Amino acid sequence: MTYILYTAEVSNRMGDTYDLLNSEDWRRGKAADYALLSLDRDWINITKPHLKIKDRSETDHARLGKPQTSEDVLDARGYFEKTEVLRELKRLSNGELENRLGINFSKVDDILNRVQPEADGLISYKKFIEVVRQYRLRSEQESRITNVVRIFAFTEEFSCKPPTLFMLIISLLELVFFIYTSLKMPQDYGLSIGWSGPVPHCSYLIYNPARRSEVWRFLTYMFVHIGIQHFVFNMIMQVVVGISLEMSQPGYIGSLRVAGVYMAGVLAASLGTSLSDPDNYIAGASGGVYSLIFAHLATLLLNWKEDSSVRIKKVVHKPITRVIRIVFLSVLTLHDIGFAIYVRIYDPENRTGFTGHLCGAIAGLLVGVFILENRRVQTWEKWVGGISFAVYLGLVIFAIVWNIFGNSWSTDFFPSSDPDLYQPYGRCKNYTIF
């Protein structure tokens, strides 16, 4: 059997036919967006260089008369090899795929696998477009939960392929440490974990201002939680906000980006609190959580213009999603500010680390603008990202230097070191847990 590449003559003929058929009303409501010829318009430029006609009769059919239906148009397109089209698509970023084709790479691969190849291994272009159409129609019937996740991830096709490794691993580690602490504290001190306490002051992981020389505490405090309420709230926010953000960042590199944002928030929260409230212990993952929340704002800023495109509006189905996300961020911010004011006035004994929340949020914005995916990078965005990251590094370096030399510059700024804390005569002599 002979194969003929999709020739320029046939392409021109088909272009004339396509223009003629476009004069028909293919765009009435949502159904029009998923008409075969509408989808053909999206995909033909990607697949055209790889389309083949199996025999001369099919080419002659296209020359002799203009096809009158979408079936004829798609039949005349021919066939392609899956590997060639996948190679073409890999040249595009995930953001470009969403903008141009309304789909991400993992879903394209899934769709191609659903198309039954011909005996010679080639894939019929017509069958491929029909499978794309089926997927599009099914996406219109998604559950409300799916649409809610889509809104916060703000991605056409959220997928756990590859899985959201970072958020799963970090959340599991925090759960393991919380359960371990809950089981060991009654054995060590006869204290049971309750709704709002107690504080595991003697933990080797908590940030203890008198043990600042143990630098790991500036990060490991995120594994320590003060009571069930503290842990449950952090985990709910972390899972809802973090997993959706990680699903919107493609591939394993996306997981590393989210990990960078999260850890930047954790570090910023501890350093910032050590300067604003130098006598405070710090526990919990709130710095990382607020960093993730405001990283969503970073993705909005990076892709504001691209997310306004017709393609994204059609894909996400709800142009109001940006408003929903902005409202969500605003409510969280105003709630935190309001609660902080209330605590300062009516509950001065409350030691909630609001400064840590603020520092985590700032870190999420500054680092998120620098490392999160940008669908189409413009020159000014590179400058903004670079300056933002430089500001973050500058603040971190300043806080580290102050932690080292603070007591030299300002007498008794930090509490005195407690080297005997875990000695046989120290306050935590019987403490055996992390």
C-alpha positions in Angstrom: 0.0 0.0 0.0 1.4 3.4 -1.0 1.3 6.5 1.2 1.1 10.1 0.0 2.0 13.0 2.3 -0.6 15.6 2.7 0.2 17.7 -0.4 0.0 21.5 -0.7 -2.6 21.1 -3.4 -4.8 19.0 -1.3 -4.2 21.3 1.7 -5.3 24.3 -0.4 -8.3 22.5 -1.6 -9.3 21.6 1.9 -8.7 25.1 3.0 -11.1 26.4 0.4 -13.6 23.8 1.5 -13.1 24.6 5.2 -13.7 28.3 4.5 -17.0 27.4 2.7 -18.2 25.2 5.6 -17.2 27.9 8.1 -19.9 30.1 6.6 -22.4 27.7 8.2 -23.6 28.4 11.7 -21.3 26.0 13.6 -21.1 28.1 16.7 -24.5 28.2 18.4 -23.9 27.8 22.1 -21.6 25.3 23.7 -22.4 22.5 21.2 -20.8 24.6 18.5 -17.5 24.7 20.4 -17.3 20.9 20.0 -18.5 20.6 16.4 -16.1 18.4 14.5 -15.0 21.2 12.1 -14.4 23.6 15.1 -12.1 21.0 16.6 -10.5 20.3 13.3 -9.5 24.0 13.1 -7.7 23.6 16.4 -5.8 20.5 15.5 -5.1 20.6 11.8 -2.0 22.9 11.9 -0.4 20.6 14.5 -1.0 17.4 12.6 -0.9 18.6 9.0 2.9 18.1 8.5 2.5 14.4 9.6 -0.7 13.5 7.7 -0.6 10.8 5.0 -3.0 9.7 2.4 -3.1 5.9 2.0 -3.8 5.7 -1.7 -4.3 7.9 -4.8 -8.1 7.4 -4.8 -8.5 9.4 -1.6 -6.5 12.3 -3.0 -8.5 12.1 -6.2 -11.7 12.2 -4.2 -10.5 15.5 -2.6 -9.6 17.0 -6.0 -12.8 16.0 -7.9 -15.3 17.7 -5.6 -15.5 19.7 -2.5 -16.7 17.6 0.5 -20.0 18.8 1.8 -20.0 17.5 5.3 -17.6 17.4 8.2 -17.3 13.6 7.8 -16.0 14.2 4.2 -13.5 16.8 5.4 -12.1 14.6 8.2 -12.0 11.5 6.0 -9.9 13.4 3.4 -7.4 14.5 6.1 -5.8 11.1 6.2 -3.7 9.3 8.8 -0.7 10.0 11.1 1.8 8.3 13.3 1.2 8.7 17.0 4.9 9.2 17.8 5.3 12.0 15.3 2.4 14.0 16.6 3.5 13.5 20.2 6.9 14.7 19.3 5.3 17.8 17.8 3.3 18.5 20.9 6.3 18.1 23.2 7.7 21.2 21.6 4.9 23.2 23.2 4.7 24.1 26.9 1.7 22.9 28.8 0.4 26.5 28.9 0.7 26.8 25.1 -1.3 23.5 24.8 -4.0 24.9 27.0 -4.1 28.2 25.1 -4.0 26.8 21.6 -5.7 23.4 21.9 -7.6 23.6 25.2 -6.0 20.4 26.6 -2.8 19.4 28.4 -0.2 16.9 27.2 -1.1 14.0 29.5 -4.7 14.2 28.3 -3.6 14.2 24.6 -1.5 11.1 25.3 -4.6 9.5 26.9 -6.8 10.4 24.0 -4.4 9.0 21.4 -4.3 5.7 23.4 -8.0 5.5 23.2 -8.0 5.7 19.4 -7.9 2.3 17.8 -5.1 2.3 15.3 -5.4 0.9 11.8 -3.8 -2.4 10.8 -0.6 -0.6 9.7 -0.4 1.2 13.0 -1.5 4.6 11.7 -4.2 6.6 13.5 -7.1 8.0 11.5 -7.3 11.8 11.9 -11.1 11.5 11.8 -11.3 9.0 14.7 -8.9 11.1 16.7 -11.0 14.3 16.3 -14.1 12.3 17.3 -12.4 11.1 20.5 -11.4 14.7 21.3 -15.0 15.7 20.8 -16.2 12.9 23.2 -13.8 14.1 25.8 -15.0 17.7 25.4 -18.6 16.8 25.8 -17.9 14.7 28.9 -16.0 17.6 30.4 -19.2 19.7 30.2 -20.9 17.1 32.5 -18.3 17.2 35.3 -19.4 17.2 38.9 -19.5 20.4 40.9 -16.6 19.1 43.0 -14.5 18.7 39.8 -15.4 22.2 38.7 -14.5 23.7 42.1 -11.0 22.0 41.9 -10.7 23.3 38.3 -11.4 26.8 39.6 -8.7 26.8 42.2 -6.2 25.0 40.1 -7.2 27.2 37.1 -6.1 24.5 34.7 -8.0 22.9 31.9 -7.2 19.4 32.9 -6.0 18.7 36.4 -4.4 15.3 36.7 -2.4 13.3 39.2 -0.2 11.9 36.3 2.5 12.4 37.5 1.1 12.4 41.1 1.3 15.5 43.3 4.2 14.0 45.1 5.4 16.9 47.2 2.1 17.8 48.8 1.4 14.1 49.5 4.8 13.5 51.0 4.9 16.6 53.2 1.4 16.1 54.4 2.0 12.5 55.2 5.2 13.4 57.1 3.4 16.0 59.2 0.6 13.5 59.9 3.2 10.9 61.1 5.0 13.3 63.4 1.6 14.5 64.9 0.5 11.0 65.6 3.9 10.1 67.1 3.9 13.2 69.3 0.3 12.5 70.4 1.2 9.0 71.5 4.5 9.8 73.2 3.5 12.9 75.2 1.2 11.0 77.6 4.0 8.6 78.3 6.6 11.3 78.9 4.6 13.9 80.9 1.2 12.5 81.4 -0.3 15.1 79.0 -2.8 14.1 76.3 -3.1 16.0 73.0 -6.3 18.1 73.2 -8.2 20.5 70.9 -5.8 23.4 71.5 -2.8 22.0 73.2 -0.5 21.4 75.0 2.6 23.0 73.4 5.5 20.5 73.1 8.1 23.0 74.3 10.7 20.4 74.6 10.5 19.0 71.1 13.8 18.8 69.2 11.9 20.1 66.1 10.0 23.1 67.5 11.5 26.5 67.0 12.9 27.4 70.4 14.3 31.0 70.6 16.8 29.9 73.3 18.1 27.2 70.9 18.5 29.3 67.7 22.0 27.8 67.1 20.2 24.5 66.1 19.5 25.9 62.7 17.3 23.0 61.6 14.6 24.3 63.9 13.9 27.2 61.5 12.5 24.5 59.1 11.5 21.5 61.2 9.0 23.5 63.3 6.5 22.8 60.6 6.3 19.2 61.8 5.1 20.3 65.3 1.5 21.2 65.9 -0.2 22.6 69.0 -3.4 20.5 69.4 -5.9 18.9 67.1 -7.4 22.2 65.9 -4.1 23.5 64.8 -3.2 20.4 62.9 -6.5 19.8 61.2 -6.8 23.4 60.0 -3.3 23.4 58.6 -3.8 20.1 56.8 -7.2 21.1 55.3 -5.8 24.3 53.9 -2.6 22.6 52.8 -4.4 19.9 50.9 -7.1 22.1 49.3 -4.7 24.9 48.3 -1.5 23.0 47.8 -2.6 20.0 45.7 -4.6 22.2 43.3 -1.6 24.5 42.9 0.7 21.5 42.2 -1.8 20.0 39.7 -1.6 23.3 37.8 2.2 23.0 37.5 3.0 20.4 34.9 5.2 17.4 35.5 7.7 16.6 38.2 9.3 20.0 37.7 6.0 21.5 38.8 6.2 19.5 42.0 9.7 20.9 42.6 8.4 24.4 42.0 5.6 24.0 44.6 8.1 22.6 47.0 10.3 25.6 46.6 7.4 28.0 47.2 6.3 26.0 50.3 9.8 25.8 51.9 10.4 29.5 51.1 7.3 30.3 53.1 8.3 28.0 56.0 11.8 29.7 56.2 10.4 33.2 55.9 7.8 32.6 58.6 10.4 31.5 61.2 12.9 34.1 60.4 10.3 36.9 60.3 8.8 35.8 63.7 12.3 35.5 65.3 12.7 39.2 64.6 9.3 40.5 65.4 8.6 38.3 68.4 12.0 37.1 69.5 10.7 35.4 72.7 8.1 33.3 70.9 8.2 29.6 70.2 7.1 28.7 66.6 5.2 25.6 65.6 3.0 24.5 62.7 3.0 24.6 58.9 1.1 27.9 58.6 4.0 29.7 56.9 4.1 27.2 54.1 0.3 27.1 53.8 0.1 30.9 53.5 2.9 30.8 51.0 0.9 28.4 48.9 -2.2 30.5 49.1 -0.5 33.6 47.9 1.4 31.7 45.2 -2.0 31.3 43.6 -2.0 35.1 43.4 1.4 34.9 41.7 0.0 32.6 39.0 -2.8 35.0 38.4 -0.4 37.9 38.0 1.9 35.9 35.7 -0.9 34.7 33.4 -3.5 37.5 33.7 -3.4 38.3 30.0 -3.2 34.6 28.9 -6.1 33.6 31.2 -8.2 36.3 29.5 -7.9 34.6 26.1 -10.9 33.1 24.5 -9.3 29.7 24.6 -8.9 29.7 28.4 -12.4 31.0 28.9 -13.8 28.3 26.8 -11.7 25.6 28.5 -12.3 26.6 32.1 -16.0 27.3 31.2 -16.3 30.0 33.8 -14.5 33.4 33.2 -15.5 34.3 36.7 -12.9 31.9 38.2 -10.3 34.6 38.6 -12.8 36.7 40.6 -13.5 33.6 42.8 -9.9 33.1 43.5 -9.3 36.8 44.3 -12.3 36.8 46.6 -11.0 33.6 48.3 -7.6 35.2 48.9 -9.1 38.5 50.1 -11.4 36.7 52.6 -8.5 34.7 54.1 -6.4 37.9 54.3 -9.1 40.0 55.9 -10.0 37.2 58.3 -6.4 36.9 59.5 -6.0 40.6 59.9 -9.3 40.9 61.8 -8.5 38.0 64.0 -5.0 39.4 64.8 -6.6 42.7 65.9 -9.1 40.9 68.0 -6.4 38.8 69.7 -4.2 41.8 70.4 -7.1 43.7 72.1 -9.1 40.9 73.8 -6.8 37.9 74.2 -3.2 39.2 74.7 -2.2 35.8 76.0 -2.9 34.2 72.6 0.5 33.6 70.9 -0.7 32.8 67.4 2.1 33.7 64.9 0.4 36.2 62.7 3.7 37.6 61.7 4.6 34.2 60.4 1.4 34.1 58.3 2.3 37.5 56.8 5.9 36.5 56.1 4.8 33.2 54.5 2.3 35.1 52.3 5.0 37.6 51.1 7.4 34.7 50.4 4.7 32.9 48.4 4.1 35.9 46.2 7.8 36.9 45.7 9.1 33.3 45.1 5.9 32.3 43.2 6.4 35.0 40.6 9.9 33.8 40.1 9.6 30.0 39.8 5.9 29.1 39.0 5.0 28.4 35.4 4.4 31.3 33.2 2.4 30.4 30.1 4.1 33.0 27.9 7.2 34.8 29.3 7.6 38.4 28.4 10.7 40.5 29.0 9.2 42.6 31.7 8.0 39.5 33.5 11.5 38.2 33.6 12.6 41.4 35.3 9.8 41.3 37.8 10.5 37.7 38.6 14.2 38.3 39.1 13.7 41.4 41.2 11.1 39.6 43.3 13.4 36.7 44.0 16.3 39.1 44.8 14.1 40.9 47.3 13.2 37.6 49.0 16.9 36.6 49.2 17.8 40.0 50.6 15.2 39.7 53.3 16.3 36.2 54.2 19.9 37.2 54.4 19.1 40.2 56.5 17.1 38.0 59.0 19.9 35.4 59.2 22.5 38.1 59.8 20.4 39.7 62.5 19.8 36.3 64.2 23.6 35.8 64.3 24.6 39.3 65.5 21.3 40.6 67.0 22.4 40.5 70.6 25.7 42.3 69.8 23.8 45.1 68.1 20.9 45.3 70.6 21.4 44.0 74.1 19.1 41.2 75.1 17.2 41.3 71.8 17.1 37.5 71.8 16.7 35.4 74.9 19.8 33.9 76.4 20.9 30.5 75.1 19.9 27.4 77.1 22.6 24.8 76.5 21.4 22.7 79.4 17.9 22.2 78.2 18.3 18.4 77.6 20.9 17.8 80.3 20.0 15.5 83.3 19.4 18.7 85.3 17.6 20.6 82.4 14.0 21.4 82.1 13.5 18.8 79.3 15.6 16.1 80.9 12.9 13.5 80.5 11.8 14.4 77.0 12.4 11.5 74.6 10.3 12.5 71.5 10.9 14.6 68.5 
